[in-house]
Amino acid sequence: MTVAEKAPAATGLTHDQIRQVLPHRWPMLLLDRIGSVEPGVKGTATKNVAGTELWFQGHFPSEAVLPGVVIVEAMAQLSGVVFALAGASEISYLAGVRSMRFRRPIVPGDQVTLTAERTAGGGGFAEFRVSARVDGQVAAEGNLTIADPAFQRSVRKV
């Protein structure tokens, strides 16, 4: 199936089902549940933030804050699921971060609601408008570009 073809929408993907779509494993698989995905278009997911996550050992021991790069990676993973379920490769690369803003800290005990909506793309790339919210408040938002390396390799061979 190509990215242009439409796969059926998916709802309520569990952590184990996410592992069937993404190659990430602990500690880098950051999505706990997928709320919904419209392949190639948009998706929502949940990340539960636990104080036992390894980054809190050093960021910051006296006042734990989820690192911004981890928040961006979680949003990129959701974008990757939206892209993969539309026919892109299982492994997609984060190719760009644009206009990312961090509005409030995310701390242990927070449940983060992630959204990704495709805004542009073609030729093995997709751009997504992404956000991370806690209790309805925007914690982070911006734009990510995801690349399908299999598409890029096939183009180089031509």
Secondary structure, 3 states (H helix, E strand, C coil): CCCCCCCCCEEEECHHHHHHHCCCCCCCCCCCEEEEEECCCEEEEEEECCCCCHHHHCCCCCCCCCCHHHHHHHHHHHHHHHHHCCCCCCCCEEEEEEEEEECCCCCCCCEEEEEEEEEEEECCEEEEEEEEEECCEEEEEEEEEEECHHHHHHHHHC
